[in-house]
């Protein structure tokens, strides 16, 4: 009986000069571009950005595009500088280390945000107005969130994948493992965003590119393992010297990330229920609709049929149209006043007072331009 000799692992020689030159330039360009872009992405995803959100978009309409162009410009300039350093035989290993650090720490923060958002119910939730809408009338976002949010156990599974991947990216030794786990997660997110017409397509694409960049830094070793079935001698890269202060700073940053992401999502979860009286939350049927003291038939297009008090900052109103319309809402519980604004223009839609005579009966006395509107509501769920 013939015996088959198993192939023995072999050492892969160093790359050819042209391939190494391409790898260096590619790494420098995308590394610096993504590191510069990380600064912008960290800002727009931080809680502080909410304070200046209106100002940010007022400065330039296409902020994301401008940030991308500037980041690519930084990549070109810094690649030229790195190439000049190599001609002078200067070491660039330290700068590459910091580029990787900037990218992976941005991904750490982002996926802690999205991971804990799922844990605290800030993602994959379906409002009462969505549940009361025919499936054929749902948007891609509503349909996707309803499907993924059907099981909280599944939501936690996705959250765990994101949080564990983020934790692995915190350490250089486990960066590649974290990126490998994160790759199918973010790829799936990007595909769903594009196919189901969900916002933040651009941001999710950036994150996918960043994950692939981290894997590219370990490409030769991954190729040797998964494709060539051989061992690979990782070239020695001169890293900046370790110090206790760097460990202290790293610990503080990681602690701040956890506190910010958990705190932000916990606060958002609590604030959804605040600013509105507990008995108001739910679905209300319109039993009477009067304009200038005259009853109006519910067959008319503008007549309200149902009102959905989903959140303190947003309510939905259903007329004869199959899809409810959403409005920004502002409540003053002390004076029992309510103000609704259009979602796009933020123009005042109606404003006035509300009366809660019983737990399941409410009367809205509103003004809309020159008209006075009185809406009597009965709570059904």
Phi and psi in degrees as a GROMACS rama.xvg file:
@    title "Ramachandran Plot"
@    xaxis  label "Phi"
@    yaxis  label "Psi"
@TYPE xy
-75.9563  140.274  UNK-2
-103.201  133.193  UNK-3
-90.6637  125.084  UNK-4
-81.0776  123.738  UNK-5
-71.1203  140.024  UNK-6
-66.9234  131.715  UNK-7
-88.3846  141.364  UNK-8
-56.8261  137.686  UNK-9
-120.646  155.763  UNK-10
-86.8158  126.238  UNK-11
-81.4805  129.218  UNK-12
-69.626  168.481  UNK-13
-63.5551  151.454  UNK-14
-61.3397  156.752  UNK-15
-63.3449  158.085  UNK-16
-59.4789  -43.286  UNK-17
-66.2859  -36.8874  UNK-18
-71.0226  -37.4328  UNK-19
-67.0704  -37.5897  UNK-20
-65.1747  -43.4743  UNK-21
-61.7421  -43.4178  UNK-22
-61.34  -42.1666  UNK-23
-62.9812  -46.7427  UNK-24
-67.4996  -41.0208  UNK-25
-63.0878  -43.8563  UNK-26
-65.3489  -43.0407  UNK-27
-63.2876  -47.0552  UNK-28
-63.8139  -52.6515  UNK-29
-72.872  -31.6207  UNK-30
-63.4285  -49.2776  UNK-31
-69.0523  -38.4514  UNK-32
-62.2841  -47.3999  UNK-33
-70.3874  -33.9398  UNK-34
-64.9739  -41.8913  UNK-35
-66.9084  -40.0761  UNK-36
-66.2101  -29.5932  UNK-37
-61.3336  -35.6861  UNK-38
-61.2251  -45.6153  UNK-39
-66.2745  -45.4441  UNK-40
-65.2131  -36.3734  UNK-41
-64.0653  -39.3937  UNK-42
-65.5604  -49.6837  UNK-43
-69.8184  -18.2112  UNK-44
-100.862  0.53698  UNK-45
-86.9469  155.94  UNK-46
-58.8544  -29.1145  UNK-47
-64.9151  -28.2691  UNK-48
-64.6395  -26.6849  UNK-49
-63.678  -30.8245  UNK-50
-68.0964  -37.6454  UNK-51
-107.553  19.6835  UNK-52
-59.2034  -48.0082  UNK-53
-64.4608  -40.5824  UNK-54
-64.4463  -40.1944  UNK-55
-60.6573  -44.1783  UNK-56
-78.0433  -18.8459  UNK-57
-75.5193  -28.9308  UNK-58
-66.0133  -45.5916  UNK-59
-152.556  137.435  UNK-60
-68.5588  -36.5083  UNK-61
-108.419  66.6342  UNK-62
-63.3505  -40.7573  UNK-63
-64.5848  -42.2265  UNK-64
-65.3033  -41.5686  UNK-65
-63.6518  -41.4495  UNK-66
-62.249  -39.2556  UNK-67
-65.215  -44.7518  UNK-68
-62.662  -44.6683  UNK-69
-64.1442  -37.0708  UNK-70
-66.3138  -41.3167  UNK-71
-64.9934  -36.4452  UNK-72
-63.9394  -42.197  UNK-73
-60.1193  -40.3286  UNK-74
-61.5481  -42.0419  UNK-75
-64.9199  -48.0405  UNK-76
-62.925  -46.0006  UNK-77
-72.6282  -26.6117  UNK-78
-67.7709  -40.9255  UNK-79
-62.8614  -42.1009  UNK-80
-65.2279  -42.0236  UNK-81
-64.2108  -38.2229  UNK-82
-65.5744  -37.3666  UNK-83
-65.4209  -36.9189  UNK-84
-65.3776  -38.1111  UNK-85
-67.0197  -35.696  UNK-86
-64.8536  -28.5767  UNK-87
-90.7858  10.2357  UNK-88
61.4202  31.8165  UNK-89
-89.6275  146.851  UNK-90
-79.1258  134.043  UNK-91
-117.529  12.195  UNK-92
-62.5715  -37.4499  UNK-93
-64.8453  -42.4249  UNK-94
-65.1209  -38.0156  UNK-95
-64.3632  -36.3803  UNK-96
-62.6153  -43.6939  UNK-97
-70.8725  -31.7433  UNK-98
-63.8852  -45.956  UNK-99
-61.4106  -40.0268  UNK-100
-62.7587  -43.1809  UNK-101
-61.736  -43.8145  UNK-102
-67.1596  -46.8575  UNK-103
-70.6403  -31.0566  UNK-104
-73.0775  -31.8852  UNK-105
-63.6813  -44.3864  UNK-106
-64.6135  -35.8333  UNK-107
-58.123  -50.5563  UNK-108
-63.828  -46.3231  UNK-109
-59.9424  -46.8876  UNK-110
-82.4818  -16.5601  UNK-111
-70.6738  -39.5447  UNK-112
-59.9809  -51.5948  UNK-113
-72.357  -32.1304  UNK-114
-65.495  -50.3518  UNK-115
-72.9266  -23.1369  UNK-116
-62.0281  -37.2653  UNK-117
-72.1604  -37.8866  UNK-118
-61.826  -41.3566  UNK-119
-95.2814  16.0187  UNK-120
73.3669  21.7637  UNK-121
-89.7743  -5.96684  UNK-122
-133.869  155.787  UNK-123
63.395  29.1541  UNK-124
-101.347  155.604  UNK-125
-126.047  121.716  UNK-126
-71.8628  162.348  UNK-127
-60.3809  -34.8347  UNK-128
-65.5591  -33.8115  UNK-129
-69.1285  -43.2676  UNK-130
-66.2514  -21.8161  UNK-131
-98.5605  16.2763  UNK-132
-112.46  139.01  UNK-133
-59.1123  143.994  UNK-134
-57.001  -39.2322  UNK-135
-65.7597  -16.3948  UNK-136
-97.2519  -6.02348  UNK-137
-75.0603  146.206  UNK-138
-76.6814  169.127  UNK-139
-60.4285  -38.6385  UNK-140
-64.9201  -47.5432  UNK-141
-63.4789  -41.9185  UNK-142
-65.8648  -42.2429  UNK-143
-65.2151  -46.203  UNK-144
-66.8156  -34.4977  UNK-145
-67.4472  -40.5537  UNK-146
-66.2057  -51.178  UNK-147
-71.3495  -28.246  UNK-148
-88.6538  3.03742  UNK-149
-61.7092  -37.1628  UNK-150
-117.235  119.514  UNK-151
-67.2232  -29.0427  UNK-152
-62.6169  -40.7364  UNK-153
-67.672  -38.694  UNK-154
-58.2989  -43.1584  UNK-155
-66.3377  -33.4968  UNK-156
-62.4939  -46.865  UNK-157
-64.4805  -41.9459  UNK-158
-60.7692  -41.5631  UNK-159
-62.9512  -40.8215  UNK-160
-61.1063  -41.09  UNK-161
-71.9791  -42.8501  UNK-162
-69.7212  -43.2312  UNK-163
-64.048  -42.0628  UNK-164
-61.0191  -43.0685  UNK-165
-61.7072  -39.9149  UNK-166
-67.0533  -35.671  UNK-167
-68.3371  -31.9998  UNK-168
-73.0914  -10.8296  UNK-169
-69.7992  -19.3856  UNK-170
-124.156  135.383  UNK-171
-61.3613  -34.54  UNK-172
-64.1088  -33.9544  UNK-173
-108.492  14.7291  UNK-174
-61.953  -46.1591  UNK-175
-63.7737  -40.5177  UNK-176
-62.8685  -43.243  UNK-177
-63.003  -40.4671  UNK-178
-67.8339  -36.9453  UNK-179
-63.7896  -42.1412  UNK-180
-68.8593  -37.3185  UNK-181
-76.0077  -25.1149  UNK-182
-56.9978  -53.3158  UNK-183
-66.0097  -29.0914  UNK-184
-66.0433  -51.8638  UNK-185
-73.3407  -30.7332  UNK-186
-62.4747  -44.567  UNK-187
-62.1053  -39.5864  UNK-188
-62.6033  -45.4144  UNK-189
-62.6244  -46.0713  UNK-190
-61.1199  -44.1185  UNK-191
-64.3933  -40.8002  UNK-192
-58.9139  -41.1186  UNK-193
-78.5989  -41.4098  UNK-194
-77.2557  -26.09  UNK-195
-107.951  12.8821  UNK-196
55.1938  50.204  UNK-197
-98.427  139.327  UNK-198
-59.9166  -179.369  UNK-199
57.9183  31.9158  UNK-200
-60.5716  -43.3515  UNK-201
-64.5869  -46.2866  UNK-202
-62.0677  -45.945  UNK-203
-63.2131  -34.082  UNK-204
-65.2494  -39.6392  UNK-205
-58.8786  -44.3808  UNK-206
-65.1155  -37.035  UNK-207
-63.9781  -42.3923  UNK-208
-62.3926  -40.3939  UNK-209
-65.1537  -41.5226  UNK-210
-62.4651  -42.7069  UNK-211
-66.0605  -31.355  UNK-212
-64.5516  -43.5093  UNK-213
-61.8642  -38.2264  UNK-214
-70.8718  -34.9521  UNK-215
-62.8562  -34.0504  UNK-216
-61.5565  -21.9519  UNK-217
-114.97  24.5565  UNK-218
-61.0043  -45.8616  UNK-219
-64.3104  -37.7827  UNK-220
-71.1644  -39.0125  UNK-221
-66.8025  -39.0227  UNK-222
-64.8864  -41.0261  UNK-223
-62.7827  -37.1515  UNK-224
-77.2185  -49.3873  UNK-225
-91.8151  -22.8079  UNK-226
-111.968  -48.5103  UNK-227
-87.9008  -16.8124  UNK-228
53.5507  47.4856  UNK-229
-135.093  163.244  UNK-230
-83.1863  162.007  UNK-231
-141.583  132.323  UNK-232
-87.0312  105.898  UNK-233
-67.4832  123.336  UNK-234
-62.8996  144.36  UNK-235
-76.1988  126.608  UNK-236
-112.473  129.794  UNK-237
-74.5045  113.315  UNK-238
-99.1038  156.451  UNK-239
-63.6791  146.603  UNK-240
-63.3375  140.733  UNK-241
-76.5906  153.05  UNK-242
-150.166  158.005  UNK-243
-64.9836  -29.7679  UNK-244
-68.4743  -35.3477  UNK-245
-67.5658  -36.6518  UNK-246
-66.2045  -39.1707  UNK-247
-64.52  -45.713  UNK-248
-62.2404  -41.9454  UNK-249
-61.9348  -43.2836  UNK-250
-62.267  -41.9056  UNK-251
-65.2302  -40.5937  UNK-252
-64.8024  -46.4749  UNK-253
-63.0843  -42.6098  UNK-254
-61.3303  -42.4441  UNK-255
-63.9038  -38.7913  UNK-256
-60.6825  -47.0269  UNK-257
-65.0272  -43.5348  UNK-258
-64.613  -41.6793  UNK-259
-68.1272  -46.1158  UNK-260
-72.0023  -41.7641  UNK-261
-68.641  -45.6563  UNK-262
-63.2402  -42.5008  UNK-263
-61.9595  -46.0255  UNK-264
-72.9503  -34.7354  UNK-265
-65.948  -43.8415  UNK-266
-64.1016  -41.7806  UNK-267
-62.6149  -38.2489  UNK-268
-63.9714  -41.2727  UNK-269
-73.5036  -36.5159  UNK-270
-71.3082  -21.4862  UNK-271
-60.0089  -33.7402  UNK-272
-93.0789  -13.1533  UNK-273
-89.5423  164.587  UNK-274
80.6189  3.74784  UNK-275
-146.356  141.315  UNK-276
-66.9716  135.346  UNK-277
-52.96  -37.5829  UNK-278
-71.479  -15.7945  UNK-279
-78.0177  -29.1527  UNK-280
-66.9485  129.183  UNK-281
141.457  -161.558  UNK-282
-108.093  129.797  UNK-283
-121.573  130.885  UNK-284
-91.7861  137.08  UNK-285
-82.2354  118.46  UNK-286
-97.6598  -24.0871  UNK-287
-152.131  137.502  UNK-288
-133.035  115.9  UNK-289
-121.641  138.874  UNK-290
-121.205  119.057  UNK-291
54.1634  45.0557  UNK-292
71.7912  1.73579  UNK-293
-104.937  130.857  UNK-294
-66.6308  142.528  UNK-295
-119.078  137.677  UNK-296
-67.7108  140.14  UNK-297
-74.4933  1.1467  UNK-298
-80.976  -14.8234  UNK-299
-76.6099  147.419  UNK-300
-62.4792  -36.6636  UNK-301
-85.5824  -5.40938  UNK-302
-76.9352  132.447  UNK-303
-72.6707  142.954  UNK-304
-115.149  -40.061  UNK-305
-142.711  150.356  UNK-306
-126.59  131.672  UNK-307
-113.383  111.502  UNK-308
-92.6694  81.7003  UNK-309
-79.8631  -46.8985  UNK-310
-138.088  163.58  UNK-311
-68.451  -27.6328  UNK-312
-97.0931  -5.42727  UNK-313
-153.146  133.777  UNK-314
-128.497  162.448  UNK-315
-122.206  143.875  UNK-316
-125.468  129.716  UNK-317
-108.305  127.344  UNK-318
-107.786  -145.583  UNK-319
-75.1055  -13.9347  UNK-320
-68.4405  145.85  UNK-321
-67.9677  -22.6825  UNK-322
-107.094  130.779  UNK-323
-69.2393  156.903  UNK-324
-107.719  140.16  UNK-325
-101.463  146.166  UNK-326
-137.208  145.662  UNK-327
-70.0079  137.79  UNK-328
-126.24  145.245  UNK-329
-131.092  126.309  UNK-330
-115.7  144.56  UNK-331
-121.343  99.2203  UNK-332
-65.2349  -36.7994  UNK-333
-61.9463  -44.5687  UNK-334
-98.5976  -2.40916  UNK-335
53.9603  51.5314  UNK-336
-109.589  156.719  UNK-337
-140.241  144.484  UNK-338
-141.204  127.835  UNK-339
-115.524  136.471  UNK-340
-124.852  150.49  UNK-341
-63.8812  141.766  UNK-342
-65.5312  -39.2508  UNK-343
-86.103  -56.2045  UNK-344
-84.6963  -17.8355  UNK-345
61.9931  20.3847  UNK-346
-74.5891  150.134  UNK-347
-67.506  127.117  UNK-348
-90.4583  -58.1593  UNK-349
-147.185  159.755  UNK-350
-154.329  154.04  UNK-351
165.146  -146.542  UNK-352
-123.772  164.09  UNK-353
-131.207  151.638  UNK-354
-127.922  126.305  UNK-355
-104.412  89.4267  UNK-356
-69.7872  -39.811  UNK-357
-137.723  178.329  UNK-358
-66.432  -21.9856  UNK-359
-121.027  17.7243  UNK-360
-137.56  129.803  UNK-361
-140.533  144.949  UNK-362
-123.471  129.843  UNK-363
-107.514  125.035  UNK-364
-111.241  105.515  UNK-365
-124.03  161.687  UNK-366
-122.659  140.487  UNK-367
-136.808  95.7495  UNK-368
67.0524  -121.824  UNK-369
-90.3144  -5.75493  UNK-370
-93.157  146.694  UNK-371
-108.885  125.554  UNK-372
-117.156  132.771  UNK-373
-122.251  120.138  UNK-374
-119.325  123.78  UNK-375
-102.408  127.885  UNK-376
-120.68  147.524  UNK-377
-126.314  126.305  UNK-378
-75.7456  129.604  UNK-379
-113.946  -15.278  UNK-380
